[in-house]
Amino acid sequence: MPPLLLRSPLSLLLLRRSRTPPPLLLRTSLPPPLVLPGQRRHSAASAQLADPLVAPGVDEAVAGFVIDKRKATEVAHAVWRSIVRKGDVVVDATCGNGNDTFALLKMVADESGRGCVYGMDIQDTAIDSTSSFLKMAVDSQQMELVKLFPICHSRMEEIVPKDSPVRLVAFNLGYLPGGDKTIVTVPKTAELALQAASRIVRDELAIVESFASSLPVDTWVSCKFEMINRPVAPVLVLLHKK
């Protein structure tokens, strides 16, 4: 049986918007986080309907951002594309005007109708804006893959079914572009939302390890190789039937 080569999961991403200092793009998972400078997201009126699947890769996006040729959202979307697959379940924890929701939808939607984007925002105007934007940008079949909820992102576990393992949760914190700037995300609920996100994202490595450890020792040999001083290096799991 061929070996399983797994990378540590990258499932939780944060694009932080702030009113004064430049925000951060934060990618977190089991390995230490990667932090990159960023900027706030755009309004739906300025959204580009280019297919996110043909946008620049991670290396190109990061390099372009460093020389001021790419936007922070392009870096975020490039990272997402390296993680998300067709048919996945993903969460947009802060819909805003729908730009990230649209990007995630294009990444998960396939012809079989699989995939789902759970989107939420505490402001009704944000949900309305996202819904209107998506109705303009995608067809009715893809629209059915989006579930929008006007609730706080700290309550995401209430809307994502427990039997739906989530590939990625995206955040874009701060205020709603073009909206009331006095309504902002706050640290307490953001922390609760991050904790909730950490509970709903799937850990494929843990699933494989659990399966491998359950195999009977008289018929199977299971072993794992990993670099102990390189936490983001691939983990090699070998399953051999005697």
C-alpha positions as CSV (number, residue, x, y, z in Angstrom):
1,M,0.0,0.0,0.0
2,P,1.5,3.4,-0.9
3,P,2.5,5.7,1.9
4,L,0.4,8.6,3.0
5,L,2.1,12.0,2.8
6,L,0.4,14.6,4.8
7,R,1.1,18.2,5.5
8,S,0.0,19.6,8.9
9,P,-3.5,21.1,8.3
10,L,-3.9,24.8,7.5
11,S,-7.5,25.6,8.3
12,L,-7.9,28.8,10.2
13,L,-7.2,32.1,8.6
14,L,-7.6,35.7,9.8
15,L,-7.5,38.9,7.8
16,R,-7.7,41.7,10.4
17,R,-8.9,45.1,9.5
18,S,-8.3,48.1,11.7
19,R,-9.2,51.7,11.6
20,T,-5.7,53.2,12.1
21,P,-2.7,50.8,12.0
22,P,-2.2,48.4,9.1
23,P,-4.0,45.1,9.7
24,L,-2.6,41.6,9.8
25,L,-3.0,38.5,7.7
26,L,-2.7,35.6,10.1
27,R,-2.6,32.0,9.2
28,T,-2.8,29.6,12.1
29,S,-2.9,25.8,12.5
30,L,-0.9,23.3,14.4
31,P,2.4,24.8,13.3
32,P,3.4,28.3,14.4
33,P,1.4,31.1,12.7
34,L,2.6,33.0,9.6
35,V,2.1,36.7,10.0
36,L,2.0,39.1,7.0
37,P,1.1,42.8,6.8
38,G,-2.2,43.6,5.1
39,Q,-5.0,46.1,4.6
40,R,-8.8,46.2,4.9
41,R,-11.1,44.5,2.4
42,H,-12.9,46.3,-0.4
43,S,-16.6,47.1,-0.8
44,A,-18.8,45.1,-3.2
45,A,-19.0,48.1,-5.5
46,S,-15.3,47.7,-6.3
47,A,-15.3,44.0,-6.3
48,Q,-13.6,42.3,-9.3
49,L,-15.4,39.3,-10.6
50,A,-12.3,37.5,-11.9
51,D,-12.3,33.8,-11.1
52,P,-10.3,33.4,-7.8
53,L,-9.1,30.0,-9.1
54,V,-6.9,31.6,-11.8
55,A,-5.5,34.3,-9.6
56,P,-1.8,34.3,-8.5
57,G,-0.2,31.6,-6.4
58,V,1.0,32.2,-2.8
59,D,4.6,33.0,-3.7
60,E,3.6,35.4,-6.5
61,A,1.0,37.1,-4.3
62,V,3.3,37.5,-1.4
63,A,6.1,38.8,-3.6
64,G,3.7,41.2,-5.3
65,F,2.4,42.5,-1.9
66,V,5.9,43.2,-0.8
67,I,6.5,45.5,-3.8
68,D,3.0,47.0,-3.5
69,K,1.7,45.3,-6.6
70,R,-0.8,43.0,-4.9
71,K,-3.4,43.5,-2.3
72,A,-3.6,41.8,1.1
73,T,-6.8,40.1,0.1
74,E,-5.0,38.6,-2.9
75,V,-2.4,37.1,-0.5
76,A,-5.2,35.7,1.6
77,H,-7.1,34.2,-1.3
78,A,-3.9,32.6,-2.6
79,V,-3.3,30.9,0.7
80,W,-6.9,29.7,0.7
81,R,-6.6,28.2,-2.7
82,S,-3.7,26.1,-1.5
83,I,-5.9,24.6,1.2
84,V,-9.5,24.5,-0.1
85,R,-10.6,21.8,-2.5
86,K,-13.8,21.3,-4.6
87,G,-16.7,20.0,-2.5
88,D,-15.2,21.3,0.8
89,V,-17.2,23.0,3.6
90,V,-15.8,26.4,4.5
91,V,-16.9,29.3,6.8
92,D,-16.8,33.1,6.2
93,A,-17.0,34.3,9.7
94,T,-17.4,38.0,8.6
95,C,-19.2,38.3,5.3
96,G,-19.0,42.1,5.0
97,N,-19.9,43.0,1.4
98,G,-19.4,39.4,0.2
99,N,-16.0,39.5,-1.6
100,D,-14.4,36.7,0.5
101,T,-17.7,34.7,0.5
102,F,-17.6,34.9,-3.3
103,A,-13.9,33.8,-3.5
104,L,-14.6,30.9,-1.2
105,L,-17.7,29.8,-3.1
106,K,-15.7,29.7,-6.4
107,M,-13.1,27.5,-4.7
108,V,-15.6,24.9,-3.3
109,A,-18.3,24.8,-5.9
110,D,-18.3,21.9,-8.4
111,E,-20.7,20.6,-11.0
112,S,-22.1,17.9,-8.7
113,G,-23.4,20.6,-6.4
114,R,-21.2,19.6,-3.5
115,G,-19.4,22.1,-1.3
116,C,-20.9,24.7,1.0
117,V,-20.0,28.2,2.3
118,Y,-21.5,29.2,5.7
119,G,-21.4,32.9,5.9
120,M,-22.3,35.1,8.9
121,D,-22.2,38.7,10.0
122,I,-23.7,40.5,12.9
123,Q,-25.1,43.3,10.7
124,D,-28.2,42.7,8.6
125,T,-26.9,45.2,6.1
126,A,-23.8,43.0,5.5
127,I,-25.9,39.9,4.9
128,D,-28.1,41.8,2.5
129,S,-25.1,43.2,0.7
130,T,-23.4,39.8,0.4
131,S,-26.6,38.2,-0.8
132,S,-27.1,40.9,-3.5
133,F,-23.5,40.7,-4.6
134,L,-23.6,36.9,-4.9
135,K,-26.9,36.9,-6.9
136,M,-25.2,39.2,-9.4
137,A,-21.9,37.3,-9.5
138,V,-22.9,33.6,-9.5
139,D,-25.6,31.4,-11.0
140,S,-28.5,29.9,-9.1
141,Q,-26.9,26.5,-8.7
142,Q,-23.9,28.0,-7.0
143,M,-26.0,30.3,-4.9
144,E,-27.7,27.3,-3.3
145,L,-24.3,26.3,-1.9
146,V,-24.2,29.5,0.3
147,K,-25.9,29.7,3.7
148,L,-26.0,33.2,5.2
149,F,-26.8,34.0,8.8
150,P,-27.2,37.3,10.6
151,I,-25.5,36.2,13.8
152,C,-22.2,36.9,15.7
153,H,-19.3,34.8,14.5
154,S,-18.8,33.5,18.0
155,R,-22.0,31.4,17.4
156,M,-20.7,29.6,14.3
157,E,-21.1,26.2,16.0
158,E,-24.8,26.8,16.1
159,I,-25.1,26.9,12.3
160,V,-22.4,24.5,11.1
161,P,-23.7,20.9,11.4
162,K,-21.5,18.7,13.6
163,D,-21.2,16.1,10.8
164,S,-19.8,18.6,8.4
165,P,-16.0,18.8,8.8
166,V,-14.9,22.2,7.9
167,R,-11.8,22.8,5.8
168,L,-11.3,26.5,6.4
169,V,-12.6,29.4,8.5
170,A,-11.9,32.9,7.3
171,F,-12.1,36.1,9.3
172,N,-11.9,39.8,8.2
173,L,-12.2,41.8,11.4
174,G,-12.9,45.5,11.9
175,Y,-15.8,47.5,10.5
176,L,-18.0,47.1,7.5
177,P,-16.6,49.0,4.5
178,G,-19.2,51.6,3.5
179,G,-21.2,50.9,6.6
180,D,-21.4,52.3,10.1
181,K,-17.8,52.6,11.4
182,T,-18.9,52.7,15.0
183,I,-20.0,49.1,14.7
184,V,-16.8,47.0,14.9
185,T,-15.7,43.5,15.9
186,V,-14.5,43.3,19.5
187,P,-11.7,41.3,21.1
188,K,-14.0,39.2,23.3
189,T,-16.3,37.8,20.6
190,A,-13.4,37.5,18.2
191,E,-11.6,35.3,20.7
192,L,-14.7,33.2,21.2
193,A,-15.1,32.9,17.4
194,L,-11.5,31.8,17.0
195,Q,-12.0,29.1,19.7
196,A,-15.1,27.9,18.0
197,A,-13.3,27.8,14.7
198,S,-10.6,25.7,16.2
199,R,-13.2,23.1,17.2
200,I,-15.0,22.8,13.9
201,V,-12.0,22.6,11.5
202,R,-11.0,19.1,10.6
203,D,-7.6,17.7,11.4
204,E,-6.8,15.2,8.7
205,L,-3.5,14.2,10.3
206,A,-5.2,13.3,13.6
207,I,-7.8,11.3,11.6
208,V,-5.1,9.3,9.8
209,E,-3.1,8.7,13.0
210,S,-6.2,7.5,14.8
211,F,-7.0,5.1,12.0
212,A,-3.4,3.9,11.8
213,S,-3.2,3.3,15.6
214,S,-6.5,1.2,15.5
215,L,-5.1,-1.3,12.9
216,P,-4.5,-4.8,14.4
217,V,-0.8,-5.3,15.2
218,D,-0.8,-8.9,14.0
219,T,-1.7,-7.9,10.4
220,W,-0.5,-4.3,10.0
221,V,2.6,-2.2,10.6
222,S,2.0,1.5,11.2
223,C,4.7,4.1,11.6
224,K,5.1,7.9,11.3
225,F,8.1,10.0,10.3
226,E,8.3,13.7,11.1
227,M,11.0,16.3,11.5
228,I,11.0,17.3,15.2
229,N,12.8,20.6,14.5
230,R,10.7,21.5,11.5
231,P,7.0,21.8,12.6
232,V,5.7,22.8,9.2
233,A,7.4,20.0,7.3
234,P,5.3,17.2,5.8
235,V,4.5,14.2,8.0
236,L,5.0,10.7,6.4
237,V,2.6,8.0,7.6
238,L,3.4,4.4,6.4
239,L,0.8,1.7,6.6
240,H,2.1,-1.8,5.6
241,K,0.0,-5.0,5.6
242,K,2.0,-8.0,6.6
